[in-house]
Amino acid sequence: MNNFKIDEAKLEDVSALVDLLAELFSIEADFQPDTAKQVKGLQLLMNATDRSVIKVARDTNNSVVGMVTAQLVISTAQGAPSAWMVVSSSFRGGGVGRALLQAAQDWAKAKGATRMQLLVDTENLPAVGYYHHLGWESTQLQARRLFF
């Protein structure tokens, strides 16, 4: 069931991307939807095309139904760039997530990355299971954050 296509996000997609992020953040305990912050972050990603990308899945009506963002960070463990991602999708079970992750992986590899990492809420068992099913490995690392 591949009734979607993958391409790069455009400025006119920002509203739909904010809606997807609101859906994601409504189930993630560590994040809260904030339209102004999400718009600012998406615009920053779109303006940093040498080190970040936003890929979207579009349905047959050309509506955005999923997204992945990837950003290159330099991994001292790998000695190369590494991509970090966030994925959200209102279409589940139809291959959208897998296609978005593959698009992000292809982009990251082309930029020289040798590893991809993602964050997943440990209480979001469907997401934990999904990434495990796709071969993503758990690590001993825990995320930490500090707001300032």
N, C-alpha and C positions, 0 to 999 in steps of 0.2 A: 504494500500500500504506500507508494511513493507519490502521493498527491501534493507534493511540495517541491520547492526549489530553494537552493542555498545561494545567497549572494551577500555582498557587503551592505551594511546599513547605510542609509542616506539621512541627511538632516531632517527630511520630512517624516522619517520613521521614529523620531525621538518620542513623540507622544505614545505610540504603541509600545516602545521599549520601556518607558516609564510605567505603563500599565503592567507589563510582564514583571518588572522589578517589584512593583507593589504586590503582585501575587506571590512572588518568591519570598519577599520580606514578611509577608503576613504569616508564613509558616516557619520562618527561621527565628529562633528566640533571640539571637544577637543583633538583629537589624530591625529598623523601623522604616516604613515608607516615608519619604520626604521628597516631594516632587522637585523642589528647587535644588536640592543636593543631587538628586538623580539626574536632572537635566544638566547641571554643571559637570558632573562626572562623565556623562555620555559625550558631552561636547569636548571635554579634555581628551578623551580617548579618540574621538574622531579627528582631532587636530594633531595627534601624535602618531601619524601613520607609519613612521619609521620604527616604532616600538610597540604599537598596539593595533588591534583590529576588533571590529564588531561584525560578526557574521550573523545573518538572520535567515530564518526559514519562512518562506512565503507560501500560502496556500494557493489554490487555483484561482482565487479572486485577487491575488497579489497582496493579501493582508498578512501582516507579520504575525506568526503564530509561535515563534521560538527565537531564542537568541543565545549567543555565546560571545563573551568578551575574552580576549587573550592579551596579556601584557608581558613583554619580555623583561625579566630581571636577570641580573648576572648571578649565576650560581657559582660560588667558590668551590663547592663540592664537585661540580661537574666541569668547571673551567669553561663554561659556555653559558649562553642565555638559556633561561628556563621560562616556560609560559605558565601563567596563572589564569584560571578561568572561573566564570560564574555562568551557569546554565539555567535557563527557565523555559518552560514550554507548556502551553495549554493543550497541545496535542500529545497524548501519551500512547505508547505502544505502537506507533506507526513509523518509527525509524527516524523521527526528527532529531531527537537528542543525539543519537549515534552519528547522524550526518553532520550535525553542528560540531560535535567533538572532532570528527575526522577533518572537517574544514579548518578548525583551529589547529589541529596537529599538523596538517599540511603547511599552513601558514608559518607555524613555529619552526618546523624543520627547515623551511626555505630561509628563515632568518638565522639559522644556525643553532637552534635550541636542541638539546639532547635529552630533555626531560620535561614532562608536564606535571603540574600539581594542581589540586583543587581543594577547596574547603567544602565540607558537607556537615550539616548539623547532625550530631550523633543520635539525636532523637528522631530524625527524619528517616525512619527505617526503610521506606520505599526507595529513597535516594541512595542510601547506603547499599542496599541490595542491588540496585541498578548498576552502580559503579563497580561493585564486586563482579557482577555478571559480565561486564565489559572488560574485565581483566585489570582494573585499577587496584593497586596494592595499598593496604593500610600501612602506615608508618608509625614509629614510636614518637613522632613529633606531636606536640600539642600547640594549637594556635594561642597566641597571647596578643593583647592589644593594649594601647594606652592612648587615650584621647588628650589632645592639648590644643 
